[in-house]
């Protein structure tokens, strides 16, 4: 069966300070580099026939630490959800500036669209065809270096659940998810959140 590994990028200033990054290019922090170096040790001996990478720098830096660039294929479909005017802002900022929008998000996160950003259905429209393409490709083992929103979208699709239901899963920076399957059957083999010293 085909093996698809999903790797979320390492920590960034945005994940550490708690603000939305979305399509904003934010590099890995020193903590993020340490975390991904630990992931590299976990993946030692695992050879990927192809590595699919989001175009954003935090995923490219992550991929550079775990896989040789000659196997890369940069794909727009797996970049993070756009949060529009919310990017660069924390929950605290938004609760002060736009309390009604925050309320709508909390009441129905799957339906809410940040001003100038993407809806959940828009993410699915680009992520699901990419996922189906992976299952059709000849490679037997691939790595997808991407973002939390993309991994949640894949889980929502595989489990046939609402996006909000995926928040019962913890996908920290550097999370490594191993899946195995084909078009008719797919299973999540492992979800590994890598712990590092502060």
C-alpha positions as a Markdown table, in Angstrom:
| # | Residue | x | y | z |
|---|---|---|---|---|
| 1 | Unk | 0.0 | 0.0 | 0.0 |
| 2 | Unk | 1.1 | 3.6 | -0.7 |
| 3 | Unk | 2.5 | 5.4 | 2.3 |
| 4 | Unk | 2.0 | 9.2 | 2.6 |
| 5 | Unk | 3.7 | 11.1 | 5.4 |
| 6 | Unk | 2.3 | 14.5 | 6.3 |
| 7 | Unk | 4.7 | 16.9 | 8.1 |
| 8 | Unk | 3.7 | 20.2 | 9.5 |
| 9 | Unk | 6.4 | 22.9 | 9.4 |
| 10 | Unk | 8.3 | 23.6 | 12.6 |
| 11 | Unk | 7.7 | 26.4 | 15.1 |
| 12 | Unk | 7.8 | 30.0 | 13.9 |
| 13 | Unk | 7.4 | 33.4 | 15.5 |
| 14 | Unk | 3.7 | 33.2 | 14.7 |
| 15 | Unk | 3.2 | 29.8 | 16.5 |
| 16 | Unk | 5.2 | 30.9 | 19.5 |
| 17 | Unk | 3.5 | 34.3 | 19.9 |
| 18 | Unk | 0.1 | 33.1 | 18.9 |
| 19 | Unk | -0.8 | 35.1 | 15.8 |
| 20 | Unk | -2.2 | 34.1 | 12.5 |
| 21 | Unk | 0.3 | 33.6 | 9.7 |
| 22 | Unk | -1.7 | 32.1 | 6.8 |
| 23 | Unk | 0.0 | 33.1 | 3.5 |
| 24 | Unk | 2.4 | 35.5 | 5.2 |
| 25 | Unk | 6.0 | 34.2 | 4.9 |
| 26 | Unk | 7.3 | 33.6 | 8.4 |
| 27 | Unk | 10.6 | 31.6 | 8.7 |
| 28 | Unk | 11.3 | 28.9 | 11.2 |
| 29 | Unk | 12.4 | 30.0 | 14.6 |
| 30 | Unk | 15.5 | 28.4 | 16.4 |
| 31 | Unk | 13.0 | 26.3 | 18.3 |
| 32 | Unk | 11.4 | 25.2 | 15.0 |
| 33 | Unk | 14.8 | 24.2 | 13.6 |
| 34 | Unk | 15.5 | 22.1 | 16.7 |
| 35 | Unk | 12.1 | 20.4 | 16.5 |
| 36 | Unk | 12.6 | 19.5 | 12.8 |
| 37 | Unk | 16.1 | 18.2 | 13.4 |
| 38 | Unk | 14.5 | 15.8 | 15.9 |
| 39 | Unk | 11.9 | 14.8 | 13.2 |
| 40 | Unk | 14.9 | 14.2 | 10.8 |
| 41 | Unk | 16.3 | 11.7 | 13.4 |
| 42 | Unk | 12.9 | 10.0 | 13.5 |
| 43 | Unk | 12.8 | 9.7 | 9.7 |
| 44 | Unk | 16.4 | 8.4 | 9.5 |
| 45 | Unk | 16.5 | 5.5 | 7.1 |
| 46 | Unk | 13.1 | 6.3 | 5.5 |
| 47 | Unk | 13.5 | 7.1 | 1.9 |
| 48 | Unk | 11.0 | 9.2 | 0.0 |
| 49 | Unk | 10.5 | 8.9 | -3.7 |
| 50 | Unk | 9.0 | 12.4 | -3.9 |
| 51 | Unk | 8.7 | 15.3 | -1.5 |
| 52 | Unk | 5.8 | 17.8 | -2.0 |
| 53 | Unk | 6.4 | 21.2 | -0.4 |
| 54 | Unk | 4.2 | 24.3 | 0.1 |
| 55 | Unk | 5.7 | 27.4 | -1.5 |
| 56 | Unk | 5.9 | 29.2 | 1.9 |
| 57 | Unk | 9.4 | 29.6 | 3.4 |
| 58 | Unk | 8.6 | 27.9 | 6.7 |
| 59 | Unk | 7.7 | 24.7 | 4.9 |
| 60 | Unk | 10.7 | 25.0 | 2.5 |
| 61 | Unk | 13.1 | 25.4 | 5.5 |
| 62 | Unk | 11.4 | 22.4 | 7.1 |
| 63 | Unk | 11.8 | 20.3 | 4.0 |
| 64 | Unk | 15.4 | 21.4 | 3.6 |
| 65 | Unk | 16.2 | 19.9 | 7.0 |
| 66 | Unk | 14.6 | 16.5 | 6.3 |
| 67 | Unk | 14.8 | 15.8 | 2.6 |
| 68 | Unk | 17.2 | 16.4 | -0.3 |
| 69 | Unk | 15.9 | 19.2 | -2.6 |
| 70 | Unk | 16.3 | 17.1 | -5.8 |
| 71 | Unk | 13.2 | 15.1 | -4.8 |
| 72 | Unk | 11.1 | 18.3 | -4.2 |
| 73 | Unk | 8.0 | 19.4 | -6.0 |
| 74 | Unk | 6.6 | 22.8 | -4.9 |
| 75 | Unk | 2.8 | 22.8 | -4.9 |
| 76 | Unk | 0.5 | 25.8 | -4.4 |
| 77 | Unk | -2.4 | 23.6 | -3.4 |
| 78 | Unk | -0.8 | 22.7 | 0.0 |
| 79 | Unk | -0.1 | 26.2 | 1.3 |
| 80 | Unk | -1.8 | 27.3 | 4.4 |
| 81 | Unk | -5.3 | 28.8 | 4.6 |
| 82 | Unk | -5.4 | 32.5 | 3.8 |
| 83 | Unk | -6.6 | 34.4 | 6.8 |
| 84 | Unk | -6.8 | 37.7 | 4.9 |
| 85 | Unk | -6.9 | 40.8 | 7.2 |
| 86 | Unk | -6.5 | 38.5 | 10.3 |
| 87 | Unk | -2.9 | 37.7 | 9.3 |
| 88 | Unk | -0.3 | 39.1 | 11.8 |
| 89 | Unk | -3.0 | 39.4 | 14.5 |
| 90 | Unk | -3.5 | 37.4 | 17.6 |
| 91 | Unk | -6.8 | 36.3 | 19.2 |
| 92 | Unk | -6.3 | 39.0 | 21.7 |
| 93 | Unk | -6.0 | 41.7 | 19.0 |
| 94 | Unk | -9.1 | 40.3 | 17.2 |
| 95 | Unk | -11.2 | 40.2 | 20.3 |
| 96 | Unk | -10.5 | 43.9 | 20.8 |
| 97 | Unk | -10.9 | 44.9 | 17.1 |
| 98 | Unk | -13.5 | 42.6 | 15.8 |
| 99 | Unk | -15.4 | 40.8 | 18.6 |
| 100 | Unk | -18.4 | 40.0 | 16.4 |
| 101 | Unk | -16.2 | 38.2 | 13.8 |
| 102 | Unk | -14.5 | 36.2 | 16.6 |
| 103 | Unk | -17.9 | 35.2 | 17.9 |
| 104 | Unk | -18.9 | 34.0 | 14.4 |
| 105 | Unk | -15.7 | 32.0 | 14.2 |
| 106 | Unk | -16.2 | 30.3 | 17.5 |
| 107 | Unk | -19.9 | 29.5 | 16.8 |
| 108 | Unk | -19.2 | 28.0 | 13.3 |
| 109 | Unk | -15.5 | 27.8 | 12.4 |
| 110 | Unk | -16.3 | 25.7 | 9.3 |
| 111 | Unk | -18.5 | 28.4 | 7.9 |
| 112 | Unk | -16.7 | 31.5 | 8.9 |
| 113 | Unk | -14.5 | 33.3 | 6.3 |
| 114 | Unk | -11.9 | 35.8 | 7.6 |
| 115 | Unk | -12.2 | 39.1 | 5.8 |
| 116 | Unk | -10.2 | 38.7 | 2.5 |
| 117 | Unk | -9.4 | 35.1 | 3.5 |
| 118 | Unk | -10.4 | 31.6 | 2.5 |
| 119 | Unk | -13.3 | 29.5 | 3.5 |
| 120 | Unk | -13.0 | 25.9 | 4.6 |
| 121 | Unk | -14.7 | 24.8 | 1.4 |
| 122 | Unk | -12.1 | 26.7 | -0.7 |
| 123 | Unk | -9.3 | 24.9 | 1.0 |
| 124 | Unk | -11.0 | 21.6 | 0.4 |
| 125 | Unk | -11.3 | 22.5 | -3.3 |
| 126 | Unk | -7.6 | 22.7 | -3.7 |
| 127 | Unk | -6.4 | 20.0 | -1.1 |
| 128 | Unk | -8.8 | 17.1 | -2.1 |
| 129 | Unk | -7.7 | 17.0 | -5.8 |
| 130 | Unk | -4.1 | 17.1 | -4.6 |
| 131 | Unk | -4.7 | 14.2 | -2.2 |
| 132 | Unk | -6.5 | 12.1 | -4.9 |
| 133 | Unk | -3.6 | 12.8 | -7.2 |
| 134 | Unk | -1.1 | 11.5 | -4.6 |
| 135 | Unk | -3.1 | 8.2 | -4.4 |
| 136 | Unk | -2.9 | 7.9 | -8.2 |
| 137 | Unk | 0.8 | 8.6 | -8.6 |
| 138 | Unk | 3.4 | 5.8 | -9.1 |
| 139 | Unk | 5.5 | 6.6 | -6.0 |
| 140 | Unk | 5.0 | 4.2 | -3.1 |
| 141 | Unk | 6.3 | 6.5 | -0.3 |
| 142 | Unk | 6.0 | 10.3 | -0.4 |
| 143 | Unk | 6.4 | 13.1 | 2.1 |
| 144 | Unk | 4.1 | 16.2 | 2.1 |
| 145 | Unk | 5.6 | 19.2 | 4.0 |
| 146 | Unk | 2.7 | 21.5 | 4.6 |
| 147 | Unk | 0.6 | 23.3 | 7.2 |
| 148 | Unk | -1.9 | 22.6 | 10.0 |
| 149 | Unk | -4.9 | 23.8 | 8.1 |
| 150 | Unk | -4.0 | 21.5 | 5.2 |
| 151 | Unk | -3.6 | 18.5 | 7.5 |
| 152 | Unk | -6.9 | 19.2 | 9.1 |
| 153 | Unk | -8.6 | 19.5 | 5.7 |
| 154 | Unk | -7.2 | 16.0 | 4.7 |
| 155 | Unk | -8.5 | 14.5 | 8.0 |
| 156 | Unk | -11.9 | 16.1 | 7.5 |
| 157 | Unk | -12.0 | 14.6 | 4.0 |
| 158 | Unk | -10.8 | 11.1 | 5.0 |
| 159 | Unk | -13.1 | 11.0 | 8.1 |
| 160 | Unk | -16.0 | 12.6 | 6.3 |
| 161 | Unk | -16.5 | 15.1 | 9.1 |
| 162 | Unk | -16.9 | 18.8 | 9.5 |
| 163 | Unk | -13.7 | 20.8 | 9.7 |
| 164 | Unk | -14.5 | 21.8 | 13.3 |
| 165 | Unk | -14.4 | 18.1 | 14.3 |
| 166 | Unk | -10.7 | 17.9 | 13.5 |
| 167 | Unk | -9.9 | 20.1 | 16.5 |
| 168 | Unk | -10.1 | 17.0 | 18.6 |
| 169 | Unk | -6.7 | 16.1 | 17.0 |
| 170 | Unk | -3.5 | 17.9 | 18.2 |
| 171 | Unk | -1.4 | 18.9 | 15.2 |
| 172 | Unk | 1.5 | 20.9 | 16.8 |
| 173 | Unk | 4.3 | 22.4 | 14.7 |
| 174 | Unk | 6.5 | 19.5 | 13.5 |
| 175 | Unk | 3.7 | 17.0 | 13.8 |
| 176 | Unk | 4.3 | 13.9 | 11.6 |
| 177 | Unk | 1.3 | 11.9 | 10.4 |
| 178 | Unk | 1.8 | 8.6 | 8.6 |
| 179 | Unk | -1.0 | 7.3 | 6.4 |
| 180 | Unk | -1.3 | 4.2 | 4.3 |
| 181 | Unk | -3.8 | 3.3 | 1.7 |
| 182 | Unk | -5.3 | 3.7 | -1.8 |
| 183 | Unk | -8.5 | 5.2 | -3.4 |
| 184 | Unk | -10.8 | 2.7 | -1.7 |
| 185 | Unk | -9.2 | 2.5 | 1.7 |
| 186 | Unk | -6.9 | 4.8 | 3.8 |
| 187 | Unk | -5.8 | 4.5 | 7.4 |
| 188 | Unk | -3.9 | 6.8 | 9.7 |
| 189 | Unk | -1.1 | 4.7 | 11.0 |
| 190 | Unk | 0.5 | 7.2 | 13.4 |
| 191 | Unk | 0.3 | 10.8 | 14.6 |
| 192 | Unk | 3.5 | 12.0 | 16.3 |
| 193 | Unk | 3.8 | 15.3 | 18.0 |
| 194 | Unk | 7.5 | 15.8 | 18.6 |
| 195 | Unk | 8.5 | 17.1 | 22.1 |
| 196 | Unk | 11.6 | 19.2 | 22.5 |
| 197 | Unk | 13.2 | 21.1 | 25.4 |
| 198 | Unk | 12.0 | 24.7 | 25.7 |
